[in-house]
Amino acid sequence: MLEYILHYKLYISYLFEFIAALSGSYYFLKNKNAARRFKFFAWFLWLIFFVDMFGGYTIWNYFDDYETFPWLEDSVFVRNEWLYNCLKLITYIIISSILISSLETSKLKSRLKFAVVLYFIIGVAEILFSGKVFYAYIIENIFMGTILLLICVGAYFRKLTQSDDVLNFSRDLTFYIAVGYLVWNLCVTPIFIYDSYFNTKNEDFILLYAAILRYSNIFMYGLFSFAFIYCANGKSNLKLKTVVK
C-alpha cells in the first residue's frame, strides 16, 4: 500500500490540502473580524482534507484484501464514488455561494441564488435516483456544477472590474478562491468523464489521471495557502466591506 501511495504520489495532494486548511485556520485566528464566508471556507478545506483521507479506504481494502472490513467487499460501498459525488455537489454549492455573497445586491445576485437552489434540488435527485452514485461519477452534476461555477466566477470578475475593489484585488480572498477553482475545474473536470477507465488494466490512464489531479491540486491548494497567509499579514480595504456578509 505504501508503495502504491508513493508510486502515484498521492501524499502530495494530501499534504497540500492539509497546508491549505492549516493556513485557513491561521487566517481567521489572525483576523477575528474576517468575513464569515472566509471562515466558512477555511473550515470547508478541513472537510475536504478529512473526506479525502477517508476516501482512501478503497486503497486500504484493496491491499488488505478486505480482511479489516470484509463486509465492504460485496457492498455498494466497495468503491468511493458515492463519497465524492456527494462532496462535489457540496463543493459547487459552497464555492458558488461564496462568490455570490461577494456581489452587490442585484437581480443577478438573486438569480444566481435561485440557480444554486435549483442545482441543489437537481443534484440531490441525481444522487438519489440516477442509480449510478455508487459506481461512477455523476457527470450531469459535475457538468451543471461547473457551468454554475463558471457563471459565478464571471459575475465576480465583472463586479471586480467595475468597482474600486479592483485596486485591492490582491488582498481579496475571493479573488484567489475564484481563480483556484476556475483553473482546477477546467483542468480536472474532463478526466472525470473517463472515470470508467480507472482500473488496474489501464495503468497509463491511472498515471495520467493521477498526474493531472496532483498538479491541479498543487496549484489550487498552494494558491489558497499563499492567499490566506498573504491576506492574514496585511490590511485590506475590502475587509470592512465584507465583515457583515
Helices and strands as residue ranges (DSSP letters): H 2-7, H 10-30, H 36-55, H 57-64, G 70-72, G 76-78, H 81-101, H 107-129, H 139-161, G 164-171, H 173-192, G 195-197, H 203-232, H 239-242
